[in-house]
Amino acid sequence: MREGLMYRQWATSHLAGGNAAYIEELFDNYLRDPNSVPEEWRSYFDKLPRFKGITTEDVPHSTIREHFLYLAKNKSRAQPLVISSVSSDHEKKQVKVLQLITAYRFRGHQQARLDPLELMKRSEVQDLDLAYQGLSVADYDTIFQVGSYFIGQEEVPLRELHTSLQQTYCASVGAEYMHIVDTEERRWIQHRLESVRCSPEYSQQRKLHILERLTAAEGLEKYLGTKYPGTKRFGLEGGESLIVIMDELIQRSGANGTKEMVIGMAHRGRLNVLVNILGKNPADLFSEFEGRRNASLGAGDVKYHQGFSSNISTVGGEIHLALSFNPSHLEIVSPVVEGSVRARQDRRNDSGGDLVVPILIHGDSAFAGQGVVMETFQMSQTRGFKTGGTVHIIVNNQIGFTTHDREDTRSTEYCTDVAKMVQAPIFHVNADDPEAVLFITQVALDYRREFKKDVVIDLVCYRRHGHNEADEPSITQPLMYEIIRSHSTTRALYAEKLEKSGIINAELASQMFEDYRRMLDNGQHVAKSLVNEADSSAFVDWKPYLGHQRIKHCDTTVESETLKKLADKMDLLPEGFVLQRQVAKILDDRRRMASGALEVNWGFAEVMAYATLLQEGYPVRLTGQDVGRGTFSHRHAVLHNQKDAGTHVPLKNLYEGQPRFEIYDSLLSEEAVLGFEYGYSTTTPQTLCIWEAQFGDFANGAQVVIDQFISSGELKWGRLCGLTLLLPHGYEGQGAEHSSARLERFLQLSAEYNMQVCVPSTPAQVFHMLRRQVKRYLRKPLVVMTPKSLLRHKLATSSLEELSQGAFHEILPEMDAIEPAGVKRMVMCSGKVYYDLLEKRRALNRNDVVIIRLEQLYPFPEDELVEILNRYTLEEIVWCQEEPMNQGAWYCSQHHMKSAMAKYNPAIILRYAGRAHSAVPAVGYMSLHTEQQEALVSQAFDVFS
Ligand SMILES: Cc1ncc(C[n+]2csc(CCOP(=O)(O)OP(=O)(O)O)c2C)c(N)n1
């Protein structure tokens, strides 16, 4: 009570007017918890001078509080409070000075000179005005406390402080970091920026190096522009400082001990990064310009989408760089890079992300507009997807194709605002100040290393030419391009600056240019630190996987003793672990399945596939929404203790030193998560990598990943990928959105042995299919239509022997003992409808009909089908499906079926039994669904007119 009263007296005497309430609240908070107020206020309150005389109302509260505490502790030795004199006018101004500092930290970036063209509108920021803060130039010589950062001094004259604030926050760097809630992070950034006012003095050698990098960046574009005029290269002109950033990121990371960097970037400046950073041989690039084809690729891709890797030497040793292949779809490479990085980190046991670093280079419009950017940020700190922070660079040329005005490109203030969702610091920097660019690169990389979080460098630049070299920019941006035409290049401006400061003379600058040009003429490598004989010890050997289109035979058998032993191990629970009742029953059943007392179900077969693979040395990674339990509660790979909510993952506890078993319920994203898993699996051939959709059709949220990477990556870029997609699919009356995984779309994408599309219908089939996926030296994506109701279907079971002794069958022949001689009709189908057909045939007692299951629709098992057809003398062949006629396998697979039939009997017709054409995947009424289902099953046995 007394404290509050005394404080209020102090506040009102010192801080009359609008600030008083604010300061009072701050001080109240400070008294409760000194750490709850911004540190500048905390240090101010802490440092208020000591007063003389115990009763004055000017006594700061901290002093009083300390004294009271002291008295309370030392009742017998009460001491008088020692208080020094104070100038209340100075105190008032001191508060205002602190407000001024805070204002610059919050809003200085709005006044920073970020745009080389000076076109960007800078906001009016009142808070940065001395007068607005109640100060004036008359106070310039007064000394104020400023905290310990500014130029390492605690007290400086206002003049010096004001200059420092402007240099730090309103010159070539616009720093946004006050949105970060963690005090330590903010302090760290403040210290780094303020201690050198964002402009450290670099050595002459360093400055020459910057000039050399800019010369290389500009030189390459000029050379290509002259040699191949009008050819698309998406030049970097205007944003050459990107090369300064990349060079520093690599060298500094290498010095820190980083071993690998994975870089994702779109078209802009890609050729420049390839040649000047990754050391691609210019001669190779030129031959691509001249139309050379890579004979080893199928379709191939344009030169500015191809990936590349190399090793670069740094003071800390060799660093491996991988520039990720990249489709035209902007930003989709971001999660792919993250997945690749995580795979490399897992391989190196680099849980902190120090050894492998992701770098993502974005365009300003794409970064602001594409949703996958947000999804990728949302992943960045989650257990299953974090990579220790990503360095994001925006090549912000202030134009997205032709769109320039902010009202059209975005609603946010900056193109980088999305990064604030994960409280990433954002450093805007003027690309025409390459030393500021270098400085901010160092701060950004060090921040990532210190805090393991994402950080953004917004390189504010311009685009000297059109969107590409065949595009005329003044059609849409006449005024901007008038300015650009008379604007010197970054290199020229920097060379001029170095000349003025006597570091170089004009001849040296042009000599540098000539030297670079000569190297290109000679077709020489221009990246100086390129390692010729790369250390390949950490490389993955993909050779065994290369050159196969299809491998049909694979031994996936397992000793039944091994199955039992593994099942026993999975049954062991930690002391005191209490299972939920239904889960206990499921595990109980699994125990009986392992002993042979019960037929094997889907869940058991699937987890045993993982267990056996782990036992054989293959890591397994499984992600997707709700994968630990399984959406339909069949997997239970993660068990939850009902007593303390702790978890236990039996598959992680099989034996000492076993391979990784990673299972993560993913965030609610399909696009970024699937992109991530694609990146992961293209980096680790040994791992069985699986992504599961909650319902199969949700995969369409990741359609870009399926179209641009999964189905076409091998043909475009020669990248192998063994990723498995589990997509729950099946017509059970659950309505339009929960029935179909859109099988037809995957089949339509299937060609040239690009991927596999399977519809396994028994537990043994899923067991062998998953094992086959990793045991064969074949890395092709596997798309699986997985069941829902079939997980518990009484007929969809297998024996333990089928697991131990069987194999994956691309076709399952007739299972009942039907005499071939009497068979007139064959019904072919895939998936769950088989069981409906089987029950119907049994009910009808139709021994003239056999039912066969196509368990793999692509690559189509044509020879096997012909072999089965040849067992019978058929009059009719029917394809039966649950899906409407325009969906499912009918349109996309019938040519394969007909091709096999032509080898059997060219005269025989393929009939259709299934739902009629439909605009929706399934109906919404259970009664209508049942009606349709019964009709299509009956139709398979009916007479066709
Ligand atoms: C998903 C997607 N939508 C549209 C395009 C077509 N496109 C190619 S580049 C581009 C402009 C990108 O602008 P920005 O991100 O600012 O990069 P810049 O080209 O200016 O470097 C557009 C719209 C695309 N490639 N991908």
The ligand as a Gaussian input file, in Angstrom:
#p B3LYP/6-31G(d) Opt

LIG

1 1
 C        2.572000     -20.692000     -58.437000
 C        2.985000     -19.784000     -59.560000
 N        2.137000     -18.830000     -60.003000
 C        2.500000     -18.019000     -61.021000
 C        3.709000     -18.159000     -61.622000
 C        4.119000     -17.259000     -62.802000
 N        5.199000     -16.333000     -62.383000
 C        6.479000     -16.602000     -62.630000
 S        7.505000     -15.448000     -61.983000
 C        6.221000     -14.543000     -61.412000
 C        6.481000     -13.263000     -60.661000
 C        7.218000     -13.526000     -59.413000
 O        7.467000     -12.347000     -58.771000
 P        8.504000     -12.278000     -57.603000
 O        8.245000     -13.346000     -56.619000
 O        8.519000     -10.907000     -57.071000
 O        9.895000     -12.651000     -58.317000
 P       10.630000     -11.879000     -59.508000
 O       10.297000     -12.585000     -60.790000
 O       10.213000     -10.468000     -59.481000
 O       12.085000     -12.038000     -59.198000
 C        5.015000     -15.142000     -61.698000
 C        3.698000     -14.589000     -61.351000
 C        4.548000     -19.186000     -61.147000
 N        5.729000     -19.430000     -61.684000
 N        4.179000     -19.961000     -60.107000

